[in-house]
Amino acid sequence: MDLQTLSYLFVGGTFALYLGIAFWARAGSTKDFYVAGGGVHPVSNGMATAADWMSAASFISMAGMISFMGYGGSVFLMGWTGGYVILAMLLAPYLRKYGKFTVPEFIGDRFYSKTARVVAVICLILCSVTYVIGQMKGVGVAFSRFLEVEYATGLFVGMVIVFFYAVLGGMKGITYTQIAQYCVLILAYTIPAIFISLQLTGNPLPQLGLGGKVAGTEIYLLDLIDRIVVDLGFKQYTTDVRLSTLNMFAYTMSLMIGTAGLPHVIIRFFTVPKVKDARSSAGWALVFIAILYTTAPAVGAMARLNLMLTIEPEPGEFLVYEERPQWFKNWETTGLLVFEDKNGDGLVQYSADPAINDMVKIDNDIMVLANPEIAQLPNWVIALVAAGGLAAALSTAAGLLLAIASAISHDLLKGMIAPNISEKQELAASRVAMALAILGAGYLGLNPPGFAAGTVALAFGLAASSIFPALMMGIFSDRVNKEGAIAGMVAGIGVTLFYVFQHKGIMFIPGTEFLGSMQPNWFLGIEPNAFGCVGAVVNFAVAAAVTKVTAPPPASVRELVDHIRIPAGASTAHDH
């Protein structure tokens, strides 16, 4: 069967499954809509959390970045998995014991302030919107390649699918849909990796194949990649750091604490029956995530080697452009791979020297999707990868959109503007907010702001600098007051946004061009997407300083902190 037909079958079949699950698990109450009724098993919740977490960035972009960065790309592996350890140990069980629906609700109650809750909502929306742009863009890109439709058409189809299962089912529908999506995306990621590892090394486990020898030789796979890239003028694959060691540390820390502060991940731990289930659920999520994350370095390295061996089959002998393989032609039509014959010799030359590099563009994001085609795997494997990429993008988009909708309907509407509305009215408002959030995300997917087009790492920096410190101080310090928390969140996210925009001015705000006079990465060589950890330090410092010169929290707040942190009763059915 041809690739086009198989793609329709795989993608169409998985979408039908998602919609069927959403109809079966549709929400009937606000508790169903926000926290899936609070009765999700920890293993199931761990699987749903893994799907919620592993977005298009994990499935498509991460291995692509590792392909071209090599060792420097390890910041994503360490940061995104390390964050779950922090989440499991320091946040998830305590927030579950608190027992409400949303992160801003906890911040508003803990810091006894509606203003604190509003600031948290603004921070949440900034983080989530920045992140969701990448997911909606991923949906459009995947559709445009594999279903041969326009980018905009693919995006609209994705919006309709998310609308039905997210608006209809809320967290309950999203949870069970994400379990199915995890199964799809993990099979779509590991099956091609096993095939390619067998081809290159004879080892079916990609994790072991990465450290093994190339089949039929005594050369280690990583040594071969190093030799090829260095001969072409690139830096050594296995040792090249990302800008500097300090920048790599800052990037890793920003991703780590940003992971622990992302609202759409945190609210997943409100869905389990008991406090101890929250920690167990985080542990299971880490196991399910590790299956993909331990495979990603092998996928990235093997994709880079396959690309190099296609373009330069023998040292000094380059591919004749007119004889280029079909996968090359397919990706040229997307504009994500661009060839320009600079010296007119008809050869596809790939070099670190831009003057002789004919491959003027190889988008990082094509590596995972193109790798099965480059390796000439069966069509059904290539179609499965299409379904997996779409599952990854849609699952995270749904979780982010629910976090945005919950912040608007539960924290702003029910919490502040109209506290007396009925549960039925709040549920209707939640669905309207979700629908509006989907329309907004679709618009931003079609017209992405320049600052968000490159990477979703900015979303982690914003969460790291604003929400994570507020949660940590709220749980582990009964001394931090509302003035300190509000000032800390504003200062943390403010300094991070300032640093991100400092080299181009703040988009849409006239008169900010003076920021462009500063050099990029001027603060100790740290790049903007790694600056979240500096913003977090500013948040903690400002909160501590302001708290010191203002009145302490009331006794009731100190009792709330003690209640959240006391482990007694953790095994009871419902701890509130």
Secondary structure, 3 states (H helix, E strand, C coil): CCHHHHHHHHHHHHHHHHHHHHHHCCCCCHHHHHHHHHCCCHHHHHHHHHHHHCCHHHHHHHHHHHHHHHHHHHHHHHHHHHHHHHHHHHHHHHHHHHCCCCHHHHHHHHCCCHHHHHHHHHHHHHHHHHHHHHHHHHHHHHHHHHCCCCHHHHHHHHHHHHHHHHHHHHHHHHHHHHHHHHHHHHHHHHHHHHHHHHHHHCCCCHHHHCCCECCCCCCEHHHHHHHHHHHCCCCCCCCCCCCCHHHHHHHHHHHHHHHHHCHHHHHHHHCCCCHHHHHHHHHHHHHHHHHHHCCHHHHHHHHHHHHHHHHCCECCECEEHHHCCHHHHHHHHHCCEEECCCCCCCEECCCCCCCCCCEEEECCCHHHHHHHHHCCCCHHHHHHHHHHHHHHHHHHHHHHHHHHHHHHHHHHHHHHHCCCCCHHHHHHHHHHHHHHHHHHHHHHHHCCCHHHHCCCHHHHHHHHHHHHHHHHHHHHCCCCCHHHHHHHHHHHHHHHHHHHHCCCCCCCCCCCHHHHHCCCCCCCCCCHHHCHHHHHHHHHHHHHHHHHCCCCCCHHHHHHHHHHHCCCCCCCCCCC
